[in-house]
């Protein structure tokens, strides 16, 4: 082997010479920053008065609390998965599976909340009518029609 210096060795040496130590990641600090941003956003939302007009009535409905708890759980798990996926040594697969399972659990819980609320108000038949495939297909078609630019 020869001891001559090749041009790419000089480049590598120059690039490596400018490297500095990197601070360790602190996931709890990142989560705290994310939580603080959530708090600021919530404060701005409440301060701007963009809440529902019927908020006292809505807070008495079980569906409101189901939606709030379900979305909070999905947001927390998704944010944690996103933060952990920034680490190159970790795979986000487990977090993505947990997100899917959480979404399914929230949907099943919502169905239960709706069934209980509907059965209490009108009897159990209304829930079964809401699950009719014809209505679902019509709703899907309307959503697609509205989403396509004209």
C-alpha positions, 0 to 999 in steps of 0.5 A, a space after each residue: 500500500 502506498 502512503 500517498 494522500 488522495 483527494 478524497 482523504 483531504 475532503 474527509 479530513 476537512 469535513 471531519 475536522 469541523 464536527 462538534 459534539 452533539 447534545 443528547 436527545 431528551 424526549 421528555 423535554 421534547 414532549 414538554 415543548 409539544 405540550 406547551 405548544 398545545 397549551 398556547 394553541 388552546 389558550 389562543 383558541 379560547 381567547 379568540 372565542 372560537 368555541 361552540 356556542 352551545 358548549 355548556 349543552 355539549 359538555 353534558 353529552 357523552 359523545 363530546 367526552 368520547 370525542 375529546 378523550 379519543 382524540 386526545 389519546 390519538 394525538 398523544 400516541 401519534 406525537 410520541 410515535 413521531 418524536 420517537 421515530 426521529 431517533 434513527 435507531 428506533 423503528 416507528 412500526 410498534 407506534 403505528 400499530 398502537 395508533 391503528 389499534 387506538 383508532 379502532 378502539 375509539 371507534 368501537 367506544 364511539 359506537 357504544 356511546 352512540 348506541 347507549 345515547 340513541 337507545 336511551 333517547 329513541 330506542 335501539 332501532 336508530 343505531 341500526 338505521 345509521 349503519 345502513 350501507 346505502 346511506 354510507 355509500 351515499 355519504 361517501 359519494 358526497 364526500 368524494 364529489 365535494 373533494 374533487 376540484 371542479 
